[in-house]
Structure formats: structure tokens, C-alpha cells
Amino acid sequence: MIDNYDEKNVEATLEAVRRLDDEDVAAFVEYEREHKSRKTVIEPLERELVEVTPVGSQYAAGLWFDDADDSRRVRRSRRVDRAIAEGDLEVV
């Protein structure tokens, strides 16, 4: 997932994670928890992620949901936060 993970300190790990997509970041949080379990890596990444579900449409904030009842864990962004504020996405 991240090259040379075992050799990376907190700062280098967080920098490497910035290049991952939303699903990979969520998977990496679980990987980190199972391996090094560094709170200084896990906590900032968890603050960056939010679990959302669509309201009304299966497409919102550039995200496609296969089913209106699906939820996804995504990175917070202006687009996601705006969709939450406008009621197009709901935080689960």
C-alpha cells in the first residue's frame, strides 16, 4: 500500500497517505491499527474521513452510490462538506 512503510516515521507516513484515494485511506487506517497502531497517524486520518450516505439521489458531491442505502467512508472536502450542508449527503 505504501512503499517502505516499515521505515517511515509519522510525518513520512502521513505524507505518503495523501497520495491515496478515499477507499485506500480508510483501508490504510485499519492496516496501521493492526500493525504499528500509532495514534499520531490514526487520529488525524480518522478526522479527515467521514462516512456518508446519499439523500434522494445516488450521485452527490462527485460520489456514486450503487444503492440509495449505501454508505461510503470518504475524505472531507469542500465538495463533501457542501453536500452535507445542503442535505445531499448525510453523515452516518
Sequence and secondary structure as in RCSB ss.txt:
>XXXX:A:sequence
MIDNYDEKNVEATLEAVRRLDDEDVAAFVEYEREHKSRKTVIEPLERELVEVTPVGSQYAAGLWFDDADDSRRVR
RSRRVDRAIAEGDLEVV
>XXXX:A:secstr
  TTGGG  HHHHHHHHTTS HHHHHHHHHHHHHTT  HHHHHHHHHHEEEEEESSSSEETTEE SSTT  EEEE
  HHHHHHHHTTSEEE 
